């Protein structure tokens, strides 16, 4: 079984450069980095006294919270689709 090809992409997040290695496309990695950067800047704007470590943790907590909410919404939609299919049959 062949391994997916890995690419190295350099991104800027909150003024710091990071080299990210992954099997996703460069554009995908840049999009992810951009979203993290935007979220860090949003949180920093509301809490300008946060040090970088606390800012990074709060950003991670916020992004995981958003992920879990979207996952819940997706699961609810799946249930509704399944119910609609069963009612149709």
Secondary structure, DSSP 8 states (H G I E B T S, - for coil): ------EEEEEEETTEEEEEEESS-HHHHHHHHHHHHHHHHHHHHH-TT--HHHHHHHHHHHHHHHHHHHHHHHHHHHHHHHHHHHHH-
